[in-house]
Structures are given as structure tokens and as C-alpha cells.
Amino acid sequence: MTSKPLSGPAAIAALPRNRLLGEFSLWSADLANMETDLKRIEPFVDLHHIDVADARFTPGFLFFPDFVARIAKATAKPIHVHLMVEGEIVEEQTRQFIEAGADLISVHAENGEAGLRAVGLARKLGAEAGVVLRLETPVSAIKPFIDHVAFVTLLGTSIGVKGQSLSDRACDRLLEARDLLKQSSREDQIILAADGGIREQTVPLLRKAGAQTVVLGSLAFGDKDLAGRIAWLHGLESGVA
């Protein structure tokens, strides 16, 4: 078992803010050899990203609390669980995944009041909370969540399908979200994340639009020179003051 130096809100607050973060999606790991992949990425990952899907809010099933519990025992890095589930189960899922070891739970703005209750529950249970937005949902939908979360994640592709190209609306949506955070005087407290369509040619564009972390899949796991890839990632400069 690996001991975590920090967990929950403290772990998220300690993430570097002077460079682009490396958030590794374990959906792209070798699930049959997870321990090997975890050891390989541990020196480079800022936080692990684990998608959860109920086959209703998004196509297919993804990952369960037992999986998160196994990961939590094998890493010292924070775990970010993205709940792609219907509002009727989002609170119970929030509880289960925090009990399994999640440090940060992100719920969808599309869950509405249930999502807000889940955010409150996450914080009550000692975890940090975030909000995620589907590509087709207006960015303004994050407004009710801004005062209560530490992460805002915008999807740049259709939800729950790997390998898609980045939408040409993704960067403008990041800029719009950044403006909303500034209006609420929360831009220094909230990390703005981009998820979906993460490619070598798109990451610099997302960074210039204000992304502070990108959810890396094959761009990280498929690169034999992971140290070089992460050095490149850390060197990308934001275009947003």
C-alpha cells in the first residue's frame, strides 16, 4: 500500500498552479497490467482521472468503486472521479467513490439540483468537488456551482466516446468559462480543465484558451518517452492572464 502525503481538498489545493497539470485518464491504461502502468506514470502524473458511467447518462459502463479502491492503494497521487451518471444516483455514487478513496468528485451540471446536493455531500464527506459540462450544454450552466467547487471541466468532444476530434467550439467555451470565473472572483480558486480531443496539436490551443489541466489518454500512455512528453506539457504557456 502507498501512503498519500495529502488527500481530499488539501491534495487538490496543493496542485501546482504555475504550469499545465498532467491529469492521466486510466481509461487509456492497460487494464490487464494496471500495476505496471501505474508504476510507469507515478513520477509524472499530477492526478489520476477515472471515468464512471452508468450506461444511461452516457454510452456504456465504466469503472466501479472497487477499481478506485485498488488504485488508491497503489498511488500517492490524488484521484479525480468523473461521474457520468443520472441525477437519481449521483449522490449515492458520490458517497461510494469517496469511501473507495476518491479525493475529488466531479458531477455534471446537467444533474441540476441533484448535482449541487452531490457537491455538498462530497465536501461534507471530506473530499473536494468539481463540475463537468457536456459539449452541447451552455457554459452558463456552471454558474450555480462556481461558489462550491474547485474544478470546472469542459468536455471538448461528445461524452463517453474515445478517439474523437476536438470540437472547434472547445477553446471559445474555455474562454467563456474563464470569464465567468473572473466575474465571480473565483479564477484563483478553481482549476479549469479540458477533457476530450486531447492531441499534440490541440493541447497548445487549449492551454492558450486557459486550460490549467488536460485529461491525457493515449497522448501519455502511448508515448514511449513519457518524461519528454510531460516536459513538453509543462512548458506550454497560457494565453490567459
Secondary structure, DSSP 8 states (H G I E B T S, - for coil): ----S--HHHHHHTS-SSS-EEEEEGGGS-GGGHHHHHHHHTTT-SEEEEEEEESSSSSSEE--HHHHHHHHHH-SS-EEEEEE--HHHHHHHHHHHHHHT-SEEEEEGGGHHHHHHHHHHHHHTT-EEEEEE-TTS-GGGGGGGGGG-SEEEEESSSTT-TT----TTHHHHHHHHHHHHHHTT-TTT-EEEEES---TTTHHHHHHTT-SEEEESHHHHT-S-HHHHHHHHHH---S--
